[in-house]
Amino acid sequence: MTPSNAAGHPPFFRRIFGVWYRHFRVYTKNLIPNGFPPFLEPLIFLSAIGLGLGKYITEMDGVPYIQFLASGLLVTAAMWTAAFECSYGTFIRMEFDKTYYGMLAAPMTASDLLIGEILWAGSKGFFFSTAVLTVITLFGILSPILFTVTPLIGLLTGMMFATFSLLITSFVSDINQFNFYFTGLISPMFFFSGVVFTLDRLPRFMQIFAEMLPLTHVVRLVRACCLYGWSRTVLLDLGYVALFTTVIGYLAIRRLKHKLVQ
């Protein structure tokens, strides 16, 4: 009988919260260097790309280009932070710091630990989306009313890319191999998922490819909240996010459990 199955072990949600709270304490220990960049990065990007390119492209898909671009950044921020957290972060905690092995000495399973990782990455996605929304709202680019919904899409984005990154991590044996993940998958996804320009500008075969990318669907979700309103397509996007997160999360946890219990 494992410690997590023994009599008197903590309930499931408390075990998950323990993982989340551990990461929260570590992150907030250096709050200023960790928490300041999410507010500065969108300002730099919008100034360099949005305002500069906006002089030549006044509108995109019927809305001012600066609004079109800013709405996409709400979820790309969540994507980047979750991807880093559950790739480099997870690998370092597992292979170099041996953090997970100490955590598994507590009454919890490997599944508890990994689900906590996913929820923590989702929380960072929520925070980063909120940070970007704060900046673009202060500059009058988007409406403050979006604070009620948009960060929740950041949460979903963070959890989805957490599962994807954990699955990639399960195949990685050397930390430098993550270069292929970010250069070959994450960076192209930023440009070919409708963040910078609409998908109808792409050739037909590229549009089909873009529909298979997870970022495409959360970009459409956040634009539905910010710019266009809800439609039936949004329900399909929500279904994609739920299915992707569930299936990829299951595969990632199943593979990483073998690494953690060896």
Stockholm file with secondary structure:
# STOCKHOLM 1.0

chainA/1-262         MTPSNAAGHPPFFRRIFGVWYRHFRVYTKNLIPNGFPPFLEPLIFLSAIGLGLGKYITEMDGVPYIQFLASGLLVTAAMWTAAFECSYGTFIRMEFDKTYYGMLAAPMTASDLLIGEILWAGSKGFFFSTAVLTVITLFGILSPILFTVTPLIGLLTGMMFATFSLLITSFVSDINQFNFYFTGLISPMFFFSGVVFTLDRLPRFMQIFAEMLPLTHVVRLVRACCLYGWSRTVLLDLGYVALFTTVIGYLAIRRLKHKLVQ
#=GR chainA/1-262 SS CCGGGSTTCCCHHHHHHHHHHHHHHHHHHTHHHHHSHHHHHHHHHIIIIIIHHHTTCCEETTEEHHHHHHHHHHHHHHHHHHHHIIIIIHHIIIIISCHHHHHTTSSCCHHHHHHHHHHHHHHHHHHHHHHHHHHHHHTTSSCGGGGGTHHHHHHHHHHHHHHHHHHHHHHCSSGGGHHHHIIIIIHHHHHSSSSSSCGGGSCHHHHHHHHHSHHHHHHHHHHIIIIICCCHHHHHHHHHHHHHHHHHHHHHHHHHHHHHHC
#=GC SS_cons         CCGGGSTTCCCHHHHHHHHHHHHHHHHHHTHHHHHSHHHHHHHHHIIIIIIHHHTTCCEETTEEHHHHHHHHHHHHHHHHHHHHIIIIIHHIIIIISCHHHHHTTSSCCHHHHHHHHHHHHHHHHHHHHHHHHHHHHHTTSSCGGGGGTHHHHHHHHHHHHHHHHHHHHHHCSSGGGHHHHIIIIIHHHHHSSSSSSCGGGSCHHHHHHHHHSHHHHHHHHHHIIIIICCCHHHHHHHHHHHHHHHHHHHHHHHHHHHHHHC
//
